Amino acid sequence: MFAWTKRGLVFDTARQGVGGWMRHSALTPTPYRLDDELIRVYAGFRDADGVSRIGYVDVRADDPAAVVRVSAEPVLDIGRGGCFDDNGVILGDLVDAPGGLHLFYVGFQRVARAKFLAFSGLAVSGDGGNSFRRTQETPIMDRAPGRSTIGAVHSAMYDNGRWRLWYAVGDDWETIGGQPFPRYHIRYAETADLAAIPRADHVCLRPRGSEYRIGRPRVYRRGGRYVMVFTRGNVTGEYFPGVASSDDGIAWERHDEVLGIALSASGWDSRMLCYPALIRGRDKLLMFYNGNDMGVDGFGVAEADYGDGGADVQR
């Protein structure tokens, strides 16, 4: 489907970060087009304690490896103490819809008997994405049967007054090398009201083989069908993207072999490549992604020619 050319590490957080809130990492980089000239990449930047806040890096649409601007402050800070997002926030998705630019985010909370909890919140911007305000202090996707520990929206589309949502759900943990790692898979629901997301939903993809987690779904339209890029992890430590396609956005078939990108021989993405997100650039299809240790160095970008299958990939 795609033939990607890597452009390297675009934003080295430790070197280019601003302030103590942006000490390292750039988790789940999510591009959003500001105009014909600029693409804004929102990400979760970690402080010295590993707590993530959402900020952005603006890059040129015709040269996505060229950084133009970095947010001086978070556009979304952590939540109030005791709330579901008081120990970090990362990106889910960004959607223009009635009422403003909607930011779906994942909030983290530390608890005594589990590694963490992660559930989805919603914030809205009225200034074009320079700042966001929470719609509520509680999750829009909270605990339910089958998602006792994780309910993380990572892809949203607004169609004819209804929201289509793709998300990861988790209910238990996989112990690897004596350490707990979350187990999760991908599900789908739709609603007309984000304050009342139904518990009844559909399974899209489950782990297979040696995999124990499959998540961070990013869904796009392509030629009347849907394509999803996601990240899969197995018990041997691999963490790498996969691809699936669908006629309706609900029933999916995996085609991981068509992704067209590989680990580098050395450097920041030589051991891990994860959390890809696509956007159309000036004359290329762009993939922003994280590398080793789930993005500890920052985020990078790869390009594909539209002739390689990217001409009709869109949200």
Backbone bond lengths (Angstrom), bond angles and torsions (degrees), N, CA, C in turn:
res aa  C-N    CA-C-N  psi(-1)  N-CA   C-N-CA  omega(-1)  CA-C   N-CA-C  phi
1 M - - - 1.469 - - 1.522 110.76 -
2 F 1.335 117.40 -49.24 1.451 121.53 -175.46 1.527 110.64 -126.55
3 A 1.315 115.75 153.00 1.462 121.57 172.62 1.521 106.52 -129.44
4 W 1.325 116.61 102.62 1.450 121.78 -170.35 1.526 111.85 -92.94
5 T 1.327 115.48 142.53 1.461 123.03 171.54 1.520 107.80 -116.07
6 K 1.324 116.96 120.70 1.455 120.42 -178.16 1.523 111.27 -75.79
7 R 1.341 115.70 138.87 1.463 121.97 175.55 1.533 111.51 -104.15
8 G 1.327 117.84 -2.56 1.450 120.48 175.57 1.516 114.03 96.51
9 L 1.329 114.95 -172.26 1.460 122.80 179.42 1.526 108.76 -74.76
10 V 1.320 116.38 112.54 1.466 121.59 -176.94 1.516 111.13 -79.66
11 F 1.328 116.43 -47.15 1.460 120.64 -176.81 1.519 109.44 -125.46
12 D 1.314 115.87 110.04 1.459 124.20 176.66 1.524 106.92 -91.33
13 T 1.325 117.02 100.02 1.462 120.94 -169.31 1.524 112.84 -61.31
14 A 1.326 117.63 -42.28 1.465 120.27 -179.20 1.523 111.45 -62.12
15 R 1.328 117.06 -31.53 1.461 120.91 -176.92 1.528 112.41 -93.74
16 Q 1.326 117.53 -36.54 1.460 121.20 -173.52 1.526 113.66 -106.87
17 G 1.330 117.25 -3.81 1.455 120.28 -178.42 1.516 112.84 -66.72
18 V 1.330 115.54 155.19 1.464 121.54 -179.14 1.531 109.28 -119.08
19 G 1.325 117.59 117.71 1.458 120.86 176.75 1.511 113.03 85.29
20 G 1.321 115.11 163.74 1.447 121.76 -176.46 1.509 114.05 -67.09
21 W 1.344 118.33 -20.56 1.460 120.71 179.43 1.521 111.58 -74.69
22 M 1.333 117.19 -14.93 1.457 123.15 -176.97 1.527 108.53 -119.45
23 R 1.341 116.89 58.19 1.453 121.55 -174.37 1.528 111.77 -81.77
24 H 1.337 116.83 -41.85 1.465 120.17 178.90 1.529 108.82 -157.81
25 S 1.325 116.39 168.71 1.464 125.08 177.26 1.531 112.59 70.08
26 A 1.326 114.43 156.67 1.464 123.13 172.79 1.520 105.88 -151.54
27 L 1.326 115.72 78.80 1.456 122.60 -166.91 1.521 112.51 -74.81
28 T 1.332 115.96 143.81 1.467 125.34 177.80 1.538 112.36 41.07
29 P 1.331 118.31 63.64 1.470 121.01 -179.91 1.524 110.86 -60.90
30 T 1.331 115.81 129.05 1.463 121.75 -173.26 1.528 109.58 -129.51
31 P 1.349 118.11 108.92 1.468 120.76 -175.35 1.525 112.45 -80.22
32 Y 1.334 114.12 146.49 1.458 122.46 177.26 1.525 107.62 -142.19
33 R 1.328 117.51 129.93 1.463 120.38 -176.86 1.530 110.73 -79.90
34 L 1.337 115.28 119.44 1.463 119.78 175.23 1.514 111.32 -78.68
35 D 1.347 117.08 -45.85 1.455 123.33 -179.74 1.526 107.78 -163.81
36 D 1.333 116.76 -166.49 1.465 119.96 -178.01 1.519 112.50 -66.55
37 E 1.327 117.02 -20.91 1.461 120.74 -173.75 1.524 113.71 -99.01
38 L 1.340 117.15 -30.09 1.469 120.29 -169.16 1.519 113.18 -126.33
39 I 1.316 114.76 141.58 1.462 123.36 168.86 1.525 107.24 -115.66
40 R 1.313 115.45 129.58 1.468 120.74 177.99 1.529 108.46 -99.58
41 V 1.311 116.97 124.07 1.461 121.92 178.78 1.526 107.95 -105.05
42 Y 1.317 115.84 107.39 1.459 121.31 175.32 1.532 108.76 -83.32
43 A 1.327 116.35 143.77 1.457 120.86 -179.81 1.519 109.58 -155.58
44 G 1.327 115.46 167.16 1.457 121.44 175.80 1.521 109.70 -98.41
45 F 1.332 116.98 115.09 1.466 122.92 -176.89 1.524 108.97 -103.40
46 R 1.341 116.32 134.95 1.458 120.58 -174.05 1.521 112.88 -100.14
47 D 1.339 114.83 145.44 1.458 120.25 174.11 1.530 109.42 -88.55
48 A 1.320 117.08 -172.23 1.463 121.34 -176.14 1.527 112.19 -64.21
49 D 1.325 117.73 -23.17 1.460 121.82 178.08 1.523 112.62 -90.23
50 G 1.320 117.23 1.12 1.460 121.22 -179.80 1.510 114.69 83.92
51 V 1.332 118.27 10.69 1.467 122.59 -179.73 1.522 108.87 -87.48
52 S 1.318 116.43 128.68 1.458 122.70 -173.07 1.527 112.00 -98.14
53 R 1.346 114.56 138.42 1.466 122.84 172.31 1.525 108.22 -128.17
54 I 1.318 116.96 150.87 1.462 120.56 -174.72 1.523 110.99 -89.88
55 G 1.317 115.52 126.51 1.460 123.31 173.39 1.512 108.97 -137.24
56 Y 1.340 116.75 -163.90 1.458 118.54 -177.77 1.518 111.81 -146.83
57 V 1.335 113.99 161.24 1.459 123.83 172.24 1.523 106.59 -131.39
58 D 1.320 117.91 122.44 1.460 121.85 176.88 1.522 109.62 -90.41
59 V 1.342 116.15 132.31 1.459 121.98 177.81 1.517 109.19 -126.42
60 R 1.318 116.20 163.04 1.456 121.11 179.60 1.520 110.71 -77.00
61 A 1.324 116.52 136.72 1.461 120.55 179.78 1.520 111.70 -66.16
62 D 1.346 117.20 -31.39 1.465 119.96 -179.29 1.523 112.44 -89.75
63 D 1.334 117.02 -8.83 1.463 121.95 177.84 1.524 107.65 -150.21
64 P 1.337 117.68 80.64 1.468 120.75 -171.38 1.520 114.39 -67.33
65 A 1.330 118.29 -6.17 1.462 120.55 174.65 1.524 111.76 -88.24
66 A 1.331 117.94 -2.06 1.464 122.66 -178.30 1.526 110.04 -99.57
67 V 1.320 116.52 112.66 1.466 122.06 -179.98 1.521 109.72 -82.05
68 V 1.326 116.11 130.43 1.467 122.39 -178.80 1.524 111.62 -104.30
69 R 1.327 116.79 -39.35 1.469 120.90 -173.31 1.519 109.24 -154.64
70 V 1.345 115.33 148.39 1.455 122.08 176.11 1.529 108.25 -128.34
71 S 1.323 117.96 135.88 1.464 119.73 -178.31 1.523 110.25 -65.60
72 A 1.331 115.59 131.58 1.463 120.59 -178.28 1.523 111.93 -74.45
73 E 1.334 116.80 -27.48 1.456 123.21 -179.83 1.520 109.31 -133.51
74 P 1.312 118.19 160.45 1.466 119.06 175.16 1.526 111.18 -62.59
75 V 1.323 115.74 143.80 1.464 119.50 171.90 1.522 110.07 -84.20
76 L 1.351 116.10 -19.83 1.453 121.21 172.96 1.524 107.65 -145.08
77 D 1.329 116.00 116.15 1.467 121.73 -179.49 1.527 109.59 -88.74
78 I 1.315 115.66 176.69 1.460 119.62 177.29 1.520 110.09 -67.82
79 G 1.332 116.11 161.39 1.440 121.19 -178.03 1.521 113.09 -79.08
80 R 1.309 114.23 174.13 1.458 121.56 178.75 1.525 110.14 -64.23
81 G 1.329 116.34 145.89 1.453 121.01 -179.65 1.517 112.60 -51.95
82 G 1.317 116.21 130.86 1.450 121.35 -178.41 1.509 114.18 94.56
83 C 1.349 117.40 -13.74 1.454 120.76 178.62 1.533 109.95 -84.34
84 F 1.326 115.99 168.27 1.458 121.75 -173.64 1.521 113.32 -65.13
85 D 1.329 118.34 -15.73 1.463 122.66 -174.86 1.531 112.09 -121.11
86 D 1.339 116.48 31.32 1.466 119.24 -175.24 1.530 113.36 -85.51
87 N 1.354 118.03 -2.91 1.457 120.09 -179.69 1.524 112.76 -123.24
88 G 1.328 116.23 22.67 1.453 119.96 175.75 1.517 112.87 137.40
89 V 1.346 115.25 149.74 1.465 122.29 176.28 1.527 108.18 -137.38
90 I 1.341 115.92 138.98 1.452 121.33 174.54 1.527 109.25 -131.83
91 L 1.323 115.75 170.15 1.452 121.71 -176.44 1.512 112.99 -72.49
92 G 1.319 114.02 141.01 1.442 122.40 162.88 1.515 108.34 -106.54
93 D 1.353 116.59 -73.97 1.464 120.32 -178.96 1.518 109.68 -157.58
94 L 1.338 115.32 166.90 1.460 123.59 176.60 1.516 108.57 -129.50
95 V 1.354 115.97 127.81 1.456 120.57 -176.53 1.523 109.26 -139.48
96 D 1.332 116.06 126.77 1.462 120.44 170.32 1.522 108.69 -75.44
97 A 1.319 117.48 125.30 1.454 122.30 -178.60 1.524 107.80 -153.28
98 P 1.336 118.10 167.46 1.460 119.49 177.98 1.526 111.63 -51.30
99 G 1.345 115.99 128.34 1.452 121.19 -179.62 1.511 113.93 104.71
100 G 1.351 117.19 -11.72 1.460 119.17 177.18 1.514 112.67 131.64
101 L 1.320 114.78 -172.43 1.450 122.00 178.18 1.523 108.46 -81.27
102 H 1.325 116.50 116.79 1.461 122.84 -175.73 1.525 109.98 -91.21
103 L 1.321 115.71 124.79 1.463 122.41 177.09 1.528 109.02 -107.89
104 F 1.317 116.02 109.38 1.458 121.40 171.78 1.524 107.10 -86.67
105 Y 1.312 116.96 127.29 1.454 119.47 -177.17 1.528 110.15 -134.70
106 V 1.325 115.07 162.38 1.460 122.03 178.53 1.518 107.96 -110.31
107 G 1.318 116.47 123.83 1.455 121.86 179.51 1.517 110.95 -102.70
108 F 1.331 116.12 140.03 1.467 121.95 -178.59 1.523 110.40 -111.39
109 Q 1.321 114.23 143.64 1.455 121.30 176.89 1.520 109.17 -138.40
110 R 1.327 116.54 136.42 1.465 121.74 176.94 1.520 109.09 -88.10
111 V 1.329 115.33 136.77 1.460 121.16 178.05 1.525 108.79 -133.89
112 A 1.325 116.58 165.40 1.457 120.55 -170.27 1.524 113.73 -72.76
113 R 1.333 118.56 -35.43 1.458 120.65 -169.55 1.527 113.26 -108.58
114 A 1.322 118.68 9.31 1.469 122.42 176.85 1.520 108.13 -145.43
115 K 1.324 115.97 161.19 1.461 120.67 -177.89 1.526 111.10 -63.15
116 F 1.337 116.69 -43.39 1.466 122.28 175.91 1.521 108.25 -169.93
117 L 1.334 115.82 168.35 1.457 124.18 167.01 1.513 107.52 -117.32
118 A 1.337 117.54 147.43 1.467 121.20 -178.38 1.522 109.39 -142.30
119 F 1.336 115.78 113.32 1.458 120.60 -179.86 1.525 110.28 -134.54
120 S 1.330 116.46 165.17 1.464 121.92 -167.39 1.517 113.32 -95.99
121 G 1.333 114.70 134.58 1.447 122.28 173.73 1.513 110.83 -117.38
122 L 1.330 115.66 175.66 1.457 121.98 -179.25 1.523 109.77 -136.98
123 A 1.323 116.11 133.50 1.464 122.51 173.76 1.529 107.62 -132.85
124 V 1.315 116.39 153.13 1.468 121.42 -176.02 1.514 109.57 -129.00
125 S 1.326 116.01 140.73 1.466 122.47 177.75 1.514 110.25 -109.53
126 G 1.339 114.85 136.27 1.455 120.57 173.96 1.507 112.72 -108.96
127 D 1.346 116.70 5.01 1.458 120.47 -178.27 1.528 112.83 -122.00
128 G 1.328 115.67 29.15 1.452 119.59 175.66 1.514 115.52 79.97
129 G 1.325 117.67 13.80 1.452 121.11 175.97 1.508 115.62 102.43
130 N 1.346 118.08 11.34 1.466 121.01 177.02 1.528 112.15 -82.62
131 S 1.317 116.48 -23.70 1.465 121.17 176.21 1.518 108.03 -153.69
132 F 1.336 115.91 155.96 1.459 121.57 -178.15 1.526 109.64 -133.63
133 R 1.314 114.65 148.87 1.459 121.68 178.09 1.528 109.24 -123.18
134 R 1.325 117.18 129.66 1.454 120.99 178.56 1.521 111.03 -60.92
135 T 1.330 115.63 141.16 1.461 119.18 173.99 1.522 111.13 -79.76
136 Q 1.341 116.32 -23.56 1.455 121.94 177.53 1.522 107.94 -163.86
137 E 1.331 116.68 161.40 1.461 120.78 -179.67 1.521 112.86 -89.64
138 T 1.305 116.39 -1.36 1.457 121.65 178.81 1.523 109.06 -110.21
139 P 1.328 118.51 160.83 1.460 120.33 -177.78 1.526 112.47 -67.91
140 I 1.328 115.90 148.64 1.463 119.85 168.61 1.522 109.47 -83.85
141 M 1.344 116.56 -22.35 1.461 121.60 171.02 1.516 107.25 -126.00
142 D 1.314 115.23 109.33 1.459 121.72 -173.96 1.525 109.39 -114.50
143 R 1.316 115.93 -167.90 1.460 120.89 179.67 1.524 111.19 -61.07
144 A 1.330 113.53 146.93 1.459 122.27 175.40 1.517 106.66 -160.58
145 P 1.314 118.60 165.89 1.464 119.58 176.20 1.526 110.99 -53.49
146 G 1.326 116.26 127.25 1.454 121.01 -178.81 1.507 114.38 90.89
147 R 1.329 118.03 -10.45 1.468 121.10 175.75 1.531 109.72 -138.17
148 S 1.318 114.74 64.02 1.465 120.65 -176.86 1.519 112.45 -78.04
149 T 1.346 117.77 -21.37 1.472 119.89 -177.28 1.526 113.95 -120.87
150 I 1.334 117.94 -28.74 1.469 121.09 -177.19 1.517 110.36 -136.98
151 G 1.329 116.17 131.74 1.461 124.48 169.92 1.513 106.91 -146.06
152 A 1.345 117.11 89.58 1.466 122.41 -166.37 1.523 111.58 -120.84
153 V 1.343 116.49 103.62 1.467 121.41 176.09 1.525 109.15 -71.50
154 H 1.345 116.22 126.46 1.457 120.77 179.15 1.514 113.21 -125.30
155 S 1.321 118.25 -3.08 1.453 120.41 176.63 1.519 108.62 -152.23
156 A 1.335 116.36 132.33 1.453 121.85 -178.30 1.523 109.69 -140.79
157 M 1.327 116.42 141.22 1.457 122.67 173.55 1.520 108.22 -131.52
158 Y 1.337 116.08 142.73 1.457 121.55 178.41 1.521 107.78 -111.04
159 D 1.325 116.92 112.26 1.460 122.74 -175.89 1.520 110.28 -129.47
160 N 1.334 115.72 118.01 1.467 121.06 172.32 1.527 112.76 49.93
161 G 1.338 114.75 46.04 1.456 119.63 175.05 1.513 115.22 82.48
162 R 1.323 117.34 4.23 1.467 120.49 179.38 1.521 110.27 -125.36
163 W 1.325 115.14 146.59 1.456 122.24 177.22 1.524 109.90 -98.04
164 R 1.328 115.11 131.23 1.455 121.98 172.85 1.532 107.47 -107.65
165 L 1.317 117.19 125.97 1.457 122.57 -171.26 1.525 110.99 -126.38
166 W 1.333 116.01 132.59 1.454 123.02 173.44 1.523 107.94 -119.08
167 Y 1.318 117.57 133.01 1.459 119.62 -170.00 1.528 111.09 -152.69
168 A 1.323 114.13 162.98 1.463 121.83 175.27 1.521 108.96 -97.62
169 V 1.325 115.83 140.03 1.459 120.90 175.83 1.527 108.86 -126.30
170 G 1.324 114.96 139.76 1.459 120.72 -179.93 1.509 111.38 -132.76
171 D 1.341 114.71 148.58 1.453 119.81 -175.66 1.527 113.30 -137.42
172 D 1.371 116.42 -11.30 1.459 118.44 -179.49 1.523 109.73 -158.82
173 W 1.349 116.18 -168.96 1.453 121.34 -170.58 1.522 110.98 -132.78
174 E 1.315 115.55 148.49 1.459 122.95 174.90 1.534 107.90 -107.19
175 T 1.324 116.91 126.98 1.460 120.28 179.14 1.528 109.52 -92.85
176 I 1.337 115.91 119.64 1.461 122.23 -179.65 1.523 107.56 -128.58
177 G 1.320 117.01 121.15 1.461 120.21 -178.52 1.509 113.14 59.72
178 G 1.318 116.55 30.05 1.454 121.05 179.61 1.515 114.69 82.30
179 Q 1.347 117.36 2.46 1.456 121.11 -178.91 1.530 110.43 -114.70
180 P 1.356 117.81 142.85 1.462 119.92 179.30 1.525 111.84 -83.89
181 F 1.325 115.50 135.78 1.459 122.43 174.83 1.529 108.32 -127.30
182 P 1.339 117.28 141.04 1.468 119.10 -175.40 1.522 112.77 -70.67
183 R 1.319 115.32 139.35 1.453 122.08 172.33 1.526 108.00 -99.31
184 Y 1.337 117.16 134.37 1.461 119.27 179.82 1.525 110.85 -157.90
185 H 1.339 115.56 164.57 1.453 122.39 176.82 1.530 108.65 -144.98
186 I 1.336 117.57 -179.35 1.465 122.07 -170.06 1.524 110.73 -109.09
187 R 1.339 114.85 133.57 1.460 121.73 179.58 1.531 109.96 -132.05
188 Y 1.332 115.67 172.87 1.472 122.13 -175.14 1.526 109.95 -140.42
189 A 1.344 115.32 142.65 1.465 121.77 171.74 1.515 108.49 -148.54
190 E 1.316 116.33 164.15 1.459 120.45 173.86 1.518 109.77 -139.16
191 T 1.334 114.36 155.03 1.457 120.02 -175.30 1.518 110.14 -160.29
192 A 1.316 116.79 154.91 1.456 121.45 171.90 1.519 111.49 -90.74
193 D 1.333 116.53 -12.72 1.461 121.84 -174.77 1.528 109.20 -134.71
194 L 1.329 117.25 113.73 1.461 120.59 -178.62 1.529 112.60 -68.64
195 A 1.318 117.09 -14.16 1.464 120.10 174.91 1.523 111.90 -83.77
196 A 1.330 116.74 -1.65 1.468 120.42 -178.39 1.524 109.35 -143.16
197 I 1.326 116.77 59.21 1.460 121.15 177.40 1.531 108.30 -69.96
198 P 1.316 118.26 126.41 1.475 119.66 -176.23 1.523 111.91 -68.76
199 R 1.314 115.60 149.02 1.459 119.89 175.65 1.525 111.38 -76.33
200 A 1.321 116.55 -28.12 1.462 120.34 177.13 1.525 108.77 -70.31
201 D 1.345 116.89 124.39 1.455 120.03 -177.42 1.521 110.12 -146.34
202 H 1.330 116.80 -170.17 1.454 122.38 -175.72 1.523 109.58 -127.95
203 V 1.335 116.62 138.38 1.461 120.84 172.73 1.522 108.92 -76.66
204 C 1.335 116.39 127.80 1.458 121.75 176.45 1.525 111.37 -96.17
205 L 1.324 116.41 -56.04 1.459 121.54 -178.35 1.521 109.76 -143.68
206 R 1.327 115.49 140.03 1.460 122.46 173.37 1.526 109.21 -118.40
207 P 1.333 117.94 157.08 1.466 119.60 174.66 1.526 111.04 -58.48
208 R 1.327 115.17 152.89 1.460 119.96 177.00 1.526 109.05 -136.47
209 G 1.313 115.71 157.02 1.453 120.15 179.20 1.523 111.68 61.40
210 S 1.339 115.39 -128.01 1.464 120.84 -178.33 1.525 112.79 -85.27
211 E 1.334 117.61 1.84 1.461 120.43 179.01 1.526 110.53 -71.67
212 Y 1.321 115.74 146.82 1.457 119.79 172.69 1.527 111.52 -124.54
213 R 1.338 117.04 -8.12 1.461 119.73 176.60 1.524 110.08 -148.49
214 I 1.328 114.12 144.34 1.456 121.50 177.16 1.524 106.24 -148.32
215 G 1.341 116.64 120.34 1.459 119.04 -172.80 1.517 113.47 -161.62
216 R 1.317 115.71 -159.10 1.461 125.77 -172.38 1.539 111.33 46.26
217 P 1.358 116.78 55.72 1.466 119.07 179.71 1.522 112.28 -68.97
218 R 1.328 116.24 133.05 1.462 122.75 173.09 1.524 106.54 -122.23
219 V 1.336 116.76 116.99 1.463 122.08 -170.87 1.531 109.65 -110.60
220 Y 1.355 114.93 135.71 1.462 122.66 -178.43 1.528 109.24 -134.47
221 R 1.324 115.24 155.69 1.462 120.53 172.13 1.528 108.69 -89.83
222 R 1.330 115.09 142.29 1.460 119.41 179.87 1.528 109.19 -152.39
223 G 1.336 115.29 107.72 1.449 120.55 175.94 1.515 114.50 57.90
224 G 1.328 117.66 41.47 1.455 120.90 179.79 1.504 114.41 83.02
225 R 1.340 117.18 -3.25 1.457 121.59 177.23 1.540 108.63 -119.43
226 Y 1.306 115.59 -172.52 1.454 121.23 179.00 1.525 109.24 -122.50
227 V 1.329 114.86 144.21 1.465 120.44 172.98 1.520 107.75 -125.83
228 M 1.312 115.89 140.57 1.459 121.83 179.06 1.524 109.38 -123.61
229 V 1.316 116.55 131.81 1.463 120.62 166.35 1.524 106.81 -108.01
230 F 1.316 116.32 141.80 1.455 121.40 -174.82 1.526 108.26 -146.77
231 T 1.323 116.64 179.65 1.463 120.91 177.70 1.516 108.93 -125.55
232 R 1.336 115.90 136.32 1.456 122.45 -176.00 1.526 109.72 -124.25
233 G 1.310 116.72 141.63 1.456 121.30 178.38 1.511 110.60 -126.52
234 N 1.349 116.70 142.07 1.460 119.23 178.09 1.525 110.75 -122.06
235 V 1.325 115.22 173.97 1.457 120.63 -171.42 1.524 112.75 -71.26
236 T 1.324 118.03 -12.27 1.468 121.01 177.64 1.522 112.54 -89.43
237 G 1.346 116.87 -1.86 1.460 120.35 176.06 1.504 115.31 103.05
238 E 1.346 118.73 -3.70 1.463 120.19 177.47 1.525 110.31 -66.58
239 Y 1.310 116.50 139.35 1.459 122.32 175.27 1.512 106.32 -140.53
240 F 1.344 117.19 107.04 1.452 121.27 -166.24 1.529 108.95 -153.09
241 P 1.349 118.03 152.74 1.464 120.01 -178.44 1.520 113.83 -73.90
242 G 1.320 114.13 161.25 1.442 123.38 171.25 1.513 109.56 -136.62
243 V 1.332 116.45 173.53 1.460 123.15 -177.54 1.523 109.10 -134.72
244 A 1.339 116.40 142.21 1.454 121.48 174.27 1.527 108.83 -140.32
245 S 1.324 116.21 158.65 1.460 121.04 178.30 1.520 109.61 -130.99
246 S 1.351 115.25 158.94 1.458 120.20 -174.75 1.525 109.96 -155.99
247 D 1.328 116.44 149.01 1.458 121.16 173.63 1.519 112.20 -83.36
248 D 1.334 116.59 -30.43 1.457 120.63 -173.31 1.523 114.78 -123.51
249 G 1.346 118.27 -1.90 1.453 121.23 -177.78 1.515 113.89 81.87
250 I 1.316 117.33 4.44 1.468 121.41 -177.47 1.524 111.09 -118.02
251 A 1.336 116.60 -52.39 1.472 121.55 177.82 1.532 108.16 -94.41
252 W 1.338 116.29 123.37 1.468 120.91 -171.65 1.521 111.70 -122.01
253 E 1.344 114.64 149.32 1.460 122.69 171.69 1.522 108.70 -122.06
254 R 1.334 115.79 132.36 1.460 119.98 -178.81 1.528 111.86 -83.17
255 H 1.347 114.32 142.51 1.463 122.07 176.44 1.524 107.68 -141.73
256 D 1.325 117.08 57.05 1.459 121.48 -173.23 1.522 112.73 -57.04
257 E 1.327 116.87 -26.69 1.461 120.37 -174.38 1.532 112.81 -69.86
258 V 1.338 118.77 -14.63 1.468 119.85 -176.23 1.525 112.71 -93.34
259 L 1.326 118.35 3.06 1.464 119.74 -176.26 1.517 112.47 -59.97
260 G 1.334 118.27 -43.71 1.454 121.36 172.98 1.511 115.94 81.26
261 I 1.334 117.99 25.58 1.462 120.87 176.85 1.522 107.74 -140.03
262 A 1.330 117.07 153.06 1.460 121.18 -176.47 1.521 109.71 -139.07
263 L 1.322 116.27 166.84 1.454 121.20 173.68 1.524 109.98 -62.92
264 S 1.325 116.45 149.11 1.460 121.01 174.81 1.526 109.66 -78.85
265 A 1.319 115.49 159.28 1.468 120.45 -179.34 1.524 111.58 -67.63
266 S 1.322 116.99 -28.05 1.462 121.97 179.09 1.519 108.56 -157.22
267 G 1.333 115.84 168.23 1.450 119.30 174.09 1.507 115.13 97.18
268 W 1.317 116.00 -160.26 1.456 124.33 -166.21 1.530 114.11 -68.45
269 D 1.345 118.94 -21.23 1.464 121.52 178.78 1.530 111.41 -125.56
270 S 1.345 116.38 37.40 1.462 121.44 -178.17 1.525 112.91 -90.04
271 R 1.328 118.56 -18.79 1.455 121.99 -178.27 1.522 113.27 -113.36
272 M 1.316 116.31 -21.63 1.456 120.82 -174.66 1.523 108.92 -152.69
273 L 1.334 115.85 142.20 1.462 121.95 174.80 1.517 106.01 -141.37
274 C 1.335 117.50 120.92 1.460 119.11 -169.00 1.526 112.29 -152.22
275 Y 1.325 114.39 167.31 1.464 125.43 173.87 1.526 113.79 56.44
276 P 1.339 119.35 48.48 1.458 120.18 179.50 1.524 112.07 -69.82
277 A 1.328 115.53 145.23 1.464 122.41 174.43 1.518 107.86 -140.55
278 L 1.330 117.46 134.10 1.459 123.08 -172.94 1.528 111.62 -104.22
279 I 1.326 115.47 152.02 1.460 122.08 172.17 1.522 108.06 -159.38
280 R 1.306 117.11 149.84 1.456 120.76 176.51 1.526 109.30 -79.62
281 G 1.330 116.60 127.24 1.452 121.99 175.35 1.518 110.49 -90.40
282 R 1.342 116.50 -154.52 1.458 119.73 -179.77 1.528 110.71 -67.26
283 D 1.319 117.30 -53.00 1.461 120.59 179.10 1.523 111.94 -138.30
284 K 1.338 117.25 18.27 1.456 123.29 179.09 1.527 109.58 -137.26
285 L 1.320 115.35 157.39 1.455 120.43 166.12 1.523 107.03 -88.02
286 L 1.330 117.34 132.04 1.460 122.24 -175.34 1.522 110.63 -111.66
287 M 1.327 114.77 143.04 1.463 121.80 172.69 1.527 108.69 -122.94
288 F 1.318 117.33 114.66 1.458 121.92 171.89 1.526 107.56 -93.74
289 Y 1.348 116.81 139.28 1.453 119.52 -173.92 1.525 111.24 -156.65
290 N 1.329 115.47 166.37 1.462 123.66 174.08 1.521 110.48 -102.06
291 G 1.347 114.60 162.04 1.455 120.78 179.93 1.515 112.14 -118.63
292 N 1.327 116.23 -134.99 1.461 122.65 -173.02 1.525 112.51 -54.58
293 D 1.329 115.17 144.98 1.464 122.14 177.11 1.516 112.34 54.27
294 M 1.338 114.60 37.59 1.464 122.57 174.41 1.521 112.95 60.51
295 G 1.326 116.90 33.72 1.454 119.53 171.70 1.505 115.69 100.38
296 V 1.339 118.27 21.85 1.460 120.62 -177.31 1.535 111.94 -61.57
297 D 1.326 118.04 -30.49 1.466 120.31 -179.01 1.517 113.56 -82.22
298 G 1.321 117.62 -27.32 1.453 121.87 -175.71 1.517 109.50 140.67
299 F 1.349 117.02 -144.56 1.464 119.15 177.18 1.522 110.22 -134.79
300 G 1.333 114.60 155.32 1.456 121.97 178.70 1.508 110.77 -123.99
301 V 1.340 115.67 -176.78 1.457 120.82 -178.96 1.522 109.54 -143.48
302 A 1.322 115.35 147.76 1.460 122.67 171.85 1.517 107.85 -129.44
303 E 1.334 116.65 157.00 1.457 122.55 -176.95 1.525 110.13 -123.65
304 A 1.337 115.95 148.66 1.461 121.90 171.62 1.522 108.21 -134.46
305 D 1.319 117.43 142.02 1.456 121.06 174.55 1.520 110.13 -67.47
306 Y 1.311 116.75 146.58 1.458 119.71 177.05 1.527 111.13 -60.20
307 G 1.324 116.69 -29.42 1.452 120.27 177.87 1.510 113.47 -67.21
308 D 1.339 116.99 -14.72 1.459 121.66 178.71 1.523 112.48 -88.15
309 G 1.325 116.40 9.24 1.460 119.26 176.80 1.508 114.02 115.18
310 G 1.335 117.96 3.08 1.447 119.61 -175.96 1.505 116.18 -96.59
311 A 1.348 117.32 -3.94 1.466 119.78 -173.07 1.526 112.41 -61.47
312 D 1.339 117.17 -34.37 1.450 119.58 -174.77 1.517 113.16 -110.35
313 V 1.320 118.13 17.93 1.466 120.60 175.58 1.525 108.57 -83.08
314 Q 1.303 117.09 121.61 1.461 121.29 -177.98 1.515 109.95 -153.62
315 R 1.340 115.47 163.33 1.461 120.49 175.62 1.509 108.99 -85.14
